[in-house]
Amino acid sequence: MLAPVGKKKDKEHRLPKRECCASRSSCSRCPLRMLKEGTLPEGYTVKKRKLVRVDGKKVTKKRLTQAA
């Protein structure tokens, strides 16, 4: 059986965006919102509306998926 199209993932499995768009007030993937809710993956934080790693390494999609 196929999964329904457009079905949303659980919030804990969502990946944050690399930068806050600041144009939508209800963006569920916003790194600022995820930081506030405590759903940001371990080892990541937000500085100047951009997602950064605590250890200073570059943020990549591959590492984000491994952390989440």
C-alpha positions in Angstrom: 0.0 0.0 0.0 1.3 3.4 -0.9 1.6 6.3 1.5 -0.7 9.2 0.9 0.7 12.1 -1.0 1.4 15.3 1.1 1.5 13.5 4.4 3.6 15.5 6.9 6.5 13.9 8.8 6.7 14.0 12.6 8.1 17.3 14.0 11.0 15.5 15.6 12.2 14.2 12.2 12.0 17.5 10.4 15.2 19.1 9.2 15.7 22.8 9.9 16.3 25.3 7.1 19.8 26.7 6.9 18.6 30.2 7.3 15.5 31.8 8.7 13.3 33.3 5.9 11.6 35.8 8.3 8.8 36.3 5.8 6.4 33.7 7.4 5.4 33.8 11.0 4.4 30.1 11.0 7.2 28.3 9.3 7.6 24.9 11.1 11.2 24.3 9.8 12.5 27.7 10.9 15.8 27.2 12.9 14.8 30.0 15.3 11.4 28.3 16.1 13.1 24.9 16.4 15.7 26.3 18.8 12.9 27.9 20.9 10.9 24.6 21.0 14.0 22.5 21.7 13.6 20.4 18.5 16.9 21.5 16.9 19.3 18.5 16.5 22.2 18.1 18.9 25.3 20.1 18.1 23.5 22.9 16.2 22.5 26.4 17.2 21.4 29.7 15.5 23.5 32.8 15.1 22.3 35.9 13.1 19.3 33.9 11.9 21.5 31.2 10.3 21.9 27.6 11.4 25.5 26.9 12.6 27.3 24.0 14.2 28.5 24.4 17.8 31.9 23.0 16.9 32.4 25.5 14.0 32.3 23.1 11.1 30.3 23.7 8.0 26.5 22.9 8.0 25.7 20.3 5.3 22.5 18.5 4.5 24.3 15.1 4.9 25.4 15.9 8.5 22.0 17.4 9.3 20.3 14.2 8.3 22.7 12.1 10.4 22.1 14.4 13.4 18.4 14.2 13.1 
